Amino acid sequence: MRFLKNRSTNLILSIASYSQQGNHPSRFMMQITMPGKPLPDFELLEKQGNVPALIRLLGHADVNVRHHAARVLYESGSAAVPALLAALHSHQVLVRLGVVEILGARRDSRAVQPLALVLKKDPLTEVRWAAVLALGGIGTAGAIPPLVDHLRDENRYIRYGAAITLRKLGWLPETDTEKAYQLIALQDWDHLRELGTAAAAPLADMYRDADPATRTTISTLLGEMRVTRSPALFRSAITDCNPGVRWQAVLAAMNSGIATHHLPGILARRERPGPNPAAAAILNFLFLGIGYNYLGKWWGFPVFMSYMTIIVLAQLATGPFLPYLIAYPITAVIALHTYYWARDAADRQ
């Protein structure tokens, strides 16, 4: 595939394909209009061996440019690998993604440890997921341990990718615990039930999952298994910020035979999401109405505007201080009411 640029702002994409009949090449031309920056001269960059410039093009806005740069880098030989490994730390997401995919396609064992580090530390799920697939593409024995470690990842995409990749590499769990983490990653709940007690601790550990539906399923499974009478196993679920997860965890704990008198104390220590009651009270004390707006009430701002209008008009009539001396006792009562109102709303969640 070769990109050619004419003197105008139009670009010509020339794609050469070869017919299987007669071994004669057939060519077709597709006109692409790309105003602005000129198309990179890939032929020159490839001839010069300008790997850093090609890596930068992996972050280009045009997908065709990115694909062409990736192909050239893939075919550049082992000399390009050190620069590709260094680019794993690029601040551009598209560059990191492109480099990870190239390294996986090249199957160079030098990339295993750097990719394992990307899998562990990159802030974006997409890049970490690509690293999982790249490690599977390399397929060496050194790629298996980091993938096994990430069967316990809190992100279900990473867990699932690691489990599928390990299955393709022929890896088999050595213990029931590893088997449980593998089945959780695959979300194979039916086979997980068959493990019984061995699945309890891994299931409880996966309450770290960010998806409420997964946490709810875990609570349901633990309740069905009736494998423990320990409140500690359900503690993180009973104190979950999601009300659906909390309720299912309470039912599961009771179904497992945990004494009900343990549950209120655990539930009282739960995280209460949403606006801070104290912050709402302070805002309503100082700027009546803004506290309600902070709590998500649309009418809070009109109340604030009306309050300020009254204060300004009163200041014009009586001076700057007297209106506040009268207003603050009133807003203090309203602030106290706001605090308890917001706290009760959080308790109902």
Secondary structure, DSSP 8 states (H G I E B T S, - for coil): -EEEE-SSSEEEEEEEEE-SSTT-EEEEEEEEE--SS----HHHHHHHT-HHHHHHGGG-SSHHHHHHHHHHHHTS-GGGHHHHHHGGG-S-HHHHHHHHHHHHHHT-GGGHHHHHHHHHH-S-HHHHHHHHHHHHHH--GGGHHHHHHGGG-SSHHHHHHHHHHHHHTT---SSHHHHHHHHHHHT-HHHHHHHGGGGHHHHHHGGG-S-HHHHHHHHHHHHHHT----GGGGHHHHT-SSHHHHHHHHHHHHHTT--GGGHHHHHHTS---SS-HHHHHHHHHHSTTHHHHHTT-TTHHHHHHHHHHHHHHHHHHH-SSHHHHHHHHHHHHHHHHHHHHHHHHHHT-
